[in-house]
Amino acid sequence: MGGDSLSHARECTMMMKTRASNHAGIRPPAEKSWRWLITHETYADFSTSTSPAVERAVGEGRSPDTAVLNFFPEDSITVGVLDDPEKACDLAFCREHRIIVRRRNTTGGAIYAAAGSSIVCYYVRTSCPEIPNTVGDAFQVILGGFAGAMRRIFHINAVYRPVNDVEVEGKKLMASSCKIEGDMLIFRNVLNIREIDREKAACAMPLPPEKAHDKALKRFQERFTCLEREASRPITPDEIETMVRVAVEATFGPITLVSGRLSSTEYTFREEYQRLYTDDSWFYANSESARFGSKHPGAQRAEARRKAPAGLIRAVILRRGSAILDLIITGDFHPRPHTLLNEMEDALRGAPLDPLVIRHRIERIYGNQGVEVAGVSLEDFVSTILSAAGIG
């Protein structure tokens, strides 16, 4: 459902409720409010310090439900928590060209964020009845709201594309991630406002052939667009703020965004996360050198990749004889819980190279209560792992 339809439906509902309340002599309920923050940090800094600090504070009840609009003063890259930075990026190229790369604590793929663009984040409790219950629904509803707001404010043909894209004529305009854990929804949406150096970005983040397999536009340089190009004019920060406010109301109904600032508690959390997420042990945690080391000398290594609708699955397996000695499963999609891939690894480590056994163990993990992987099927996982194991 698009943002315009959502907004219209909610407007009609609110009008009917208001009329009924007035008729009965009862005042309609007051609108809800969220804290509204506008910040200016690189995407890498924001994603690995301010964002987790706000998430934690809201989750612990120390801060109210919050929406943040952050503008980027410089280019930078982040890699998703479930991915391997050494495979997602050309780190030597990034060092040479002074591009900051960090591994964030949220799911999704590697994102190149250009100076002048922005990120919009929601940190809200799921007790609000307008909050979607599943990651799949959250992508559809929230990104539909953004697409509708951009059509309304900038008069461009922005549309939601499953699972987690907003596109204009097949070109990607946003990169988003979503997490629902406990009683919180955390949604992050990077909006490409200004042009980036496309050749530089393509070298920094080489695109695996599987990622472009189902795209009408194959090359990295042609897959992405920006708001200023589509609107054919410069876009001001005030216009972006207006667009976000329209998107919030289109998605969640009447919400009052109250300007605020980070609390002292959030600043303390922020410093803690800066130390954690700039450490090499965190950055390389999913790399083969960190995970495998020299534990299995002489083991046979094999790798397989598969592009599911929601993103790329990569499995690297060490095998000896008829057993899986060790493995790493990474991806740029959005599983719930985010520990799902680790649970699959634990279930498969030491397993015999038997397709039926491997399938059964994956099915057992995938079928657990609360598991959700929008846009990635059980068969996607089974096929990738069997292929890496050499028995697919």
Rosetta blueprint (number, residue, H / E / L):
1 M L
2 G L
3 G H
4 D H
5 S H
6 L H
7 S H
8 H H
9 A H
10 R H
11 E H
12 C H
13 T H
14 M H
15 M H
16 M H
17 K H
18 T H
19 R H
20 A H
21 S H
22 N H
23 H H
24 A L
25 G L
26 I L
27 R L
28 P L
29 P L
30 A L
31 E L
32 K E
33 S E
34 W E
35 R E
36 W E
37 L E
38 I E
39 T E
40 H E
41 E L
42 T L
43 Y H
44 A H
45 D H
46 F H
47 S H
48 T H
49 S H
50 T H
51 S H
52 P H
53 A H
54 V H
55 E H
56 R H
57 A H
58 V H
59 G H
60 E L
61 G L
62 R L
63 S L
64 P L
65 D L
66 T E
67 A E
68 V E
69 L E
70 N E
71 F E
72 F L
73 P L
74 E L
75 D L
76 S E
77 I E
78 T E
79 V E
80 G L
81 V L
82 L L
83 D L
84 D L
85 P H
86 E H
87 K H
88 A H
89 C L
90 D L
91 L H
92 A H
93 F H
94 C H
95 R H
96 E H
97 H L
98 R L
99 I L
100 I L
101 V E
102 R E
103 R E
104 R L
105 N L
106 T L
107 T L
108 G L
109 G L
110 A L
111 I E
112 Y E
113 A E
114 A L
115 A L
116 G L
117 S L
118 S E
119 I E
120 V E
121 C E
122 Y E
123 Y E
124 V E
125 R E
126 T L
127 S L
128 C L
129 P L
130 E L
131 I L
132 P L
133 N L
134 T L
135 V H
136 G H
137 D H
138 A H
139 F H
140 Q H
141 V H
142 I H
143 L H
144 G H
145 G H
146 F H
147 A H
148 G H
149 A H
150 M H
151 R H
152 R H
153 I H
154 F H
155 H L
156 I L
157 N L
158 A E
159 V E
160 Y E
161 R E
162 P L
163 V L
164 N L
165 D E
166 V E
167 E E
168 V E
169 E L
170 G L
171 K E
172 K E
173 L L
174 M E
175 A E
176 S E
177 S E
178 C E
179 K E
180 I E
181 E E
182 G L
183 D L
184 M E
185 L E
186 I E
187 F E
188 R E
189 N E
190 V E
191 L E
192 N L
193 I L
194 R L
195 E L
196 I L
197 D L
198 R H
199 E H
200 K H
201 A H
202 A H
203 C H
204 A H
205 M L
206 P L
207 L L
208 P L
209 P H
210 E H
211 K H
212 A H
213 H L
214 D L
215 K L
216 A L
217 L L
218 K L
219 R L
220 F H
221 Q H
222 E H
223 R H
224 F E
225 T L
226 C L
227 L H
228 E H
229 R H
230 E H
231 A H
232 S L
233 R L
234 P L
235 I L
236 T L
237 P H
238 D H
239 E H
240 I H
241 E H
242 T H
243 M H
244 V H
245 R H
246 V H
247 A H
248 V H
249 E H
250 A H
251 T H
252 F H
253 G L
254 P L
255 I E
256 T E
257 L E
258 V E
259 S E
260 G L
261 R L
262 L L
263 S L
264 S H
265 T H
266 E H
267 Y H
268 T H
269 F H
270 R H
271 E H
272 E H
273 Y H
274 Q H
275 R H
276 L H
277 Y H
278 T L
279 D L
280 D H
281 S H
282 W H
283 F H
284 Y L
285 A L
286 N L
287 S L
288 E H
289 S H
290 A H
291 R H
292 F L
293 G L
294 S L
295 K L
296 H L
297 P L
298 G L
299 A L
300 Q E
301 R E
302 A E
303 E E
304 A E
305 R E
306 R E
307 K E
308 A E
309 P L
310 A L
311 G E
312 L E
313 I E
314 R E
315 A E
316 V E
317 I E
318 L E
319 R E
320 R E
321 G L
322 S L
323 A E
324 I E
325 L E
326 D E
327 L E
328 I E
329 I E
330 T E
331 G E
332 D L
333 F L
334 H L
335 P E
336 R E
337 P L
338 H L
339 T L
340 L H
341 L H
342 N H
343 E H
344 M H
345 E H
346 D H
347 A H
348 L H
349 R L
350 G L
351 A L
352 P E
353 L L
354 D L
355 P H
356 L H
357 V H
358 I H
359 R H
360 H H
361 R H
362 I H
363 E H
364 R H
365 I H
366 Y H
367 G L
368 N L
369 Q L
370 G L
371 V L
372 E E
373 V E
374 A L
375 G L
376 V L
377 S L
378 L H
379 E H
380 D H
381 F H
382 V H
383 S H
384 T H
385 I H
386 L H
387 S H
388 A H
389 A L
390 G L
391 I L
392 G L
